[in-house]
């Protein structure tokens, strides 16, 4: 089993940094065959977190954590943010430009969910590491 985590400070480059961190980590773990799907999932979960931790005027933006936890037959992609708002899966309108993130996460993962914690929430997705 392997574990790594990275804190992302507020930046216009959050999503690209999350994708790069995820791809590079999975390639180091010899899981390159799931790196693109995992990077997409990480990007969608981080995008959701960024949307929900918008700071109040005059306060500093809160960082977001992205963790990757390698299990026997899967990898957990975990995003922590300080919001207690649970993500909700819904079907976006056909011409909507937003609202597809969790639909994508659900399609690419074996399972996903959310755990509310005292300081915020953990949103996670489990990705099979079996060769396809």
C-alpha positions as CSV (number, residue, x, y, z in Angstrom):
1,X,0.0,0.0,0.0
2,X,1.1,3.5,-0.8
3,X,-0.1,6.9,0.2
4,X,0.7,10.5,-0.9
5,X,-1.0,13.8,-0.4
6,X,-0.5,17.4,-1.5
7,X,-2.0,20.7,-0.4
8,X,-3.0,23.0,-3.1
9,X,-2.9,26.7,-2.3
10,X,-5.5,28.9,-4.2
11,X,-4.3,29.4,-7.7
12,X,-5.6,29.7,-11.3
13,X,-3.6,26.5,-11.9
14,X,-5.3,24.2,-9.3
15,X,-6.8,21.8,-11.8
16,X,-3.7,21.4,-13.9
17,X,-1.6,20.9,-10.8
18,X,-4.1,18.2,-9.5
19,X,-4.0,16.4,-12.8
20,X,-0.2,16.5,-13.0
21,X,0.2,15.3,-9.4
22,X,-2.2,12.4,-10.0
23,X,-0.7,11.3,-13.3
24,X,2.9,11.5,-12.0
25,X,2.1,9.6,-8.8
26,X,0.3,6.8,-10.6
27,X,3.0,6.4,-13.1
28,X,5.6,6.2,-10.3
29,X,3.4,3.5,-8.7
30,X,3.4,1.6,-12.1
31,X,-0.3,2.4,-12.6
32,X,0.0,4.4,-15.7
33,X,-2.9,2.5,-17.3
34,X,-5.4,4.3,-14.9
35,X,-3.5,7.6,-14.7
36,X,-5.7,9.5,-17.2
37,X,-9.0,8.4,-15.6
38,X,-7.7,9.1,-12.1
39,X,-6.4,12.5,-13.3
40,X,-9.9,13.4,-14.7
41,X,-11.5,12.3,-11.4
42,X,-9.0,14.3,-9.3
43,X,-9.6,17.3,-11.5
44,X,-13.4,17.1,-11.1
45,X,-13.3,16.6,-7.4
46,X,-10.8,19.5,-7.0
47,X,-13.0,21.7,-9.2
48,X,-16.0,20.9,-7.0
49,X,-14.0,21.8,-3.9
50,X,-12.8,25.1,-5.4
51,X,-16.4,26.0,-6.1
52,X,-17.5,25.4,-2.6
53,X,-14.7,27.0,-0.6
54,X,-15.0,30.5,-2.1
55,X,-13.8,32.8,0.7
56,X,-16.0,35.5,2.3
57,X,-14.9,39.0,1.2
58,X,-11.8,40.0,3.2
59,X,-10.8,36.5,4.2
60,X,-8.1,34.3,2.7
61,X,-9.0,31.4,0.5
62,X,-8.7,28.0,2.1
63,X,-6.3,25.3,0.8
64,X,-7.5,22.0,-0.6
65,X,-5.9,18.7,-0.1
66,X,-5.7,15.9,-2.7
67,X,-4.6,12.4,-1.5
68,X,-4.0,9.2,-3.4
69,X,-4.2,6.0,-1.4
70,X,-3.2,2.8,-3.2
71,X,-5.0,-0.3,-2.0
72,X,-4.6,-4.0,-3.1
73,X,-6.9,-3.7,-6.2
74,X,-7.8,0.0,-6.3
75,X,-6.7,3.6,-5.7
76,X,-8.7,6.0,-3.6
77,X,-8.6,9.6,-4.8
78,X,-9.6,11.8,-1.8
79,X,-10.2,15.6,-1.8
80,X,-10.5,17.5,1.4
81,X,-12.0,21.0,1.7
82,X,-13.3,23.1,4.5
83,X,-16.9,23.3,3.3
84,X,-19.5,21.1,4.9
85,X,-21.7,21.2,1.8
86,X,-22.2,17.7,0.5
87,X,-21.8,17.2,-3.3
88,X,-25.0,16.1,-5.0
89,X,-25.2,14.1,-8.2
90,X,-27.8,15.4,-10.6
91,X,-28.5,15.3,-14.3
92,X,-27.6,18.6,-15.9
93,X,-29.7,20.2,-18.6
94,X,-28.5,19.2,-22.1
95,X,-27.1,22.6,-22.9
96,X,-25.7,23.4,-19.5
97,X,-22.0,24.2,-19.3
98,X,-21.7,23.0,-15.7
99,X,-23.0,20.3,-13.5
100,X,-21.3,17.2,-15.1
101,X,-18.4,16.7,-12.7
102,X,-19.9,14.1,-10.5
103,X,-21.5,12.4,-13.5
104,X,-18.0,12.0,-14.8
105,X,-16.6,10.8,-11.5
106,X,-19.4,8.2,-11.2
107,X,-18.8,7.0,-14.7
108,X,-15.0,6.6,-14.2
109,X,-14.9,5.2,-10.7
110,X,-16.1,2.0,-9.0
111,X,-17.7,4.0,-6.2
112,X,-17.6,7.5,-4.8
113,X,-18.9,9.2,-1.7
114,X,-18.5,11.9,0.9
115,X,-17.6,11.9,4.6
116,X,-18.5,15.0,6.6
117,X,-15.8,15.8,9.1
118,X,-15.5,18.4,11.9
119,X,-13.3,20.7,9.8
120,X,-14.9,20.1,6.4
121,X,-15.5,17.1,4.1
122,X,-13.7,14.3,2.3
123,X,-15.0,13.5,-1.1
124,X,-13.5,10.3,-2.5
125,X,-13.6,8.0,-5.5
126,X,-12.4,4.5,-5.8
127,X,-10.7,3.6,-9.0
128,X,-10.0,-0.1,-10.0
129,X,-6.3,-0.7,-10.6
130,X,-7.0,-3.9,-12.6
131,X,-5.7,-3.8,-16.1
132,X,-8.5,-3.2,-18.7
